[in-house]
């Protein structure tokens, strides 16, 4: 994508390498500044992207820049500002939400990571612009969630070595976690559900990891996926660094990995949230931006119409309710998004306040609805219900009802609320 600036590059020592790489990529204009002037530059230029080409040695200058960025992020009318920062020698990130990159990485890696983040910025700017236009027309719009995107993020951990338990704990304490003991299982998870980050642990050969990274690099769906690989795969990682801008090799322990990796995961989850919001805006609020399913009002309106149409045409209609014993909000949202992928084009669904999901199967009799509901419940149990290590015994229970000639909408719903599939 075109790097239309302005971009601010902060460096006390010469940052010619970063500036040269940005210019070679077509970035313009580029504002070079020192750490002492960084806060003023951000306030006056309002950049599209910020690059911290080296670390700050003065607490005053660092604090001033952090305060300037905080004031900017508080302005809801502005799209988020990508910050790509060379990591400090102690491994700590210069700013909490900065996208860290190793200090010895070539400048081209910084440009690649910045370009990836700019794609999310463009999504955010589009959502803000369309929201303002629709609001000016007096339309009632869904709100973009204000919670931390990590609250709904899911990371896939592939590994089977000694580091697997420690990685599971470190990652699982912060985000939803899906474990895979083989690369084949990891590939199936990536294709079946929404994943916001991939951690490749120990236990695989260099050849197997190379095959996985090749598949990721060749699929546009995964070009911006954050991927963290342990130090054992250093030679493989270097070969794919130019194709996967958010690929990181972490030689340190699990806590260091989490600190460097989670800002990338947060940004990816934010991008997924923005895409759901755009779909909701396209549908004029009929789609819930959190679950990706129909909003409540739209669902009950469509269900009422579907019941009337089924009676007039004499065709079947069935409705299922999926509910989760022991699950939490993260599990419920994860299940809703996965269920949305499994539904046929003629079916529709919504998520209730208690995280249960109603799914309507049009032109489907009770026998066929049983088969569909069982398959969906099996997928949810084996995939969506495994993201929280604190809730390993979550069950996806299902109740089902089919429309009778004497049914009203109320009687149909009353039955689906009370009768379970055996």
C-alpha positions, 0 to 999 in steps of 0.5 A, a space after each residue: 500500500 502507498 505510504 502517504 504521510 506524514 511520518 515522524 521518525 524519532 532518533 537522537 543518533 542518526 536514523 538515516 537507515 530507517 529514513 532511507 528505507 521509508 523513502 525507498 518504500 515511497 513514504 512522504 513526507 518524513 519528519 525527522 526529530 530528536 526525542 527532546 522534540 518528539 512530543 512537539 512534532 507529534 502534536 504539530 504534524 499529526 502523523 500517519 505513523 510514528 517510528 522510534 528508531 532508537 531508545 530514549 535515554 531521558 525520562 523527561 523526553 520519554 514522558 512528554 512523548 507518552 503524554 502527547 500520545 495519550 492525549 491524541 488517543 483520547 480524541 475519539 475523532 482520530 484514527 489510531 496512530 501506529 507506533 513502531 519502536 526498536 526494542 530496548 536492550 533489556 527487552 522492555 517495550 518503549 511504550 505500552 502499545 508500541 509494536 516492538 522490533 529487535 534493535 538489530 533488525 534491518 530498517 526494511 522490517 520496520 517499514 513492513 511492520 508499519 505498512 501492516 499497521 497502516 492497514 488497520 489504521 485505514 480500517 479505523 479511519 473508514 469506520 470513523 468516517 462512515 459513522 460520522 456520515 450516517 450519524 449526520 443522517 440521524 441513523 441509529 448506529 451500533 457502537 464500536 466496543 471500547 474494551 481492550 481488544 485483548 479481552 476477545 483475542 484468541 492465540 493459537 499455541 502450537 508445540 509439544 516440548 518442555 516450554 509448552 506448559 509455561 507458554 500456555 500459562 503465560 499466554 493464557 493469562 492474558 488472552 483466549 488460548 487454543 493449543 495444538 500438539 501438531 502443525 497439522 492440527 494448527 493448520 486446521 484451527 487456522 482455517 476453521 476459526 478466527 485467530 489473532 496470533 500464533 506462537 510456535 513452540 518447541 517440538 517441531 523440525 525445521 522443515 515442518 515449521 518452514 512448511 507452516 510459514 510458507 502456507 501463511 506467507 502464501 495466503 493473504 488471509 494471514 499476511 498480517 497475522 502475528 507469529 512468534 517463534 522460539 529461538 530454535 527456529 532462527 534460520 527459518 524465521 529469517 527466510 520468511 521475515 520479509 513476507 510476514 511483517 509481524 513474524 518475530 523470533 523470541 529467544 527469551 522466556 515466556 514472559 518476554 515473549 508475551 510482552 513483545 507479542 501481545 501488542 501485535 495480537 491486540 492490533 490484530 484483534 482490533 482489526 477484526 473488530 473493525 471489520 465486523 463493525 464495517 459489516 454492521 454499518 453496511 447492514 445498517 445496524 442489522 448485524 451485531 458488531 460484537 458477535 457477527 450475528 444478527 442484532 436482536 431486533 433484526 433477528 426477531 423481525 426476520 424470525 417472525 417473517 420466516 414463521 409466517 412464510 413457512 406457514 403460507 408455503 407449507 415448508 418446514 422451519 426449525 430453531 435451535 438454542 445453543 447454551 454453554 454451561 460454565 462459559 464466560 463472555 469470551 467463550 460466548 463471543 468466540 462460539 458465536 463467531 464460529 457458528 456464523 461460519 458454520 451456518 448455511 446462507 439460508 439460515 440466520 442466528 443471534 446471540 442472547 444476553 446470557 451468551 446463548 445462541 438462537 439459530 434458525 434453519 429455514 426449510 429444514 425439518 426436525 430430522 435434518 435440524 437434529 443432524 445440523 445442530 449436532 454437528 455445530 455443537 460438536 465443532 463448538 465443543 472441540 473448538 470454541 469451548 477450548 479458549 479458556 484454560 480455566 473453563 476446560 469442562 464447558 459443554 455446548 448443550 442444545 435444545 431444538 424445536 420445529 414449527 407445527 401448523 398450530 404454532 405461533 412464534 411464542 409457542 415455538 420459542 417456548 418449546 425451544 427453551 425447554 426441550 433438549 436434544 438427547 
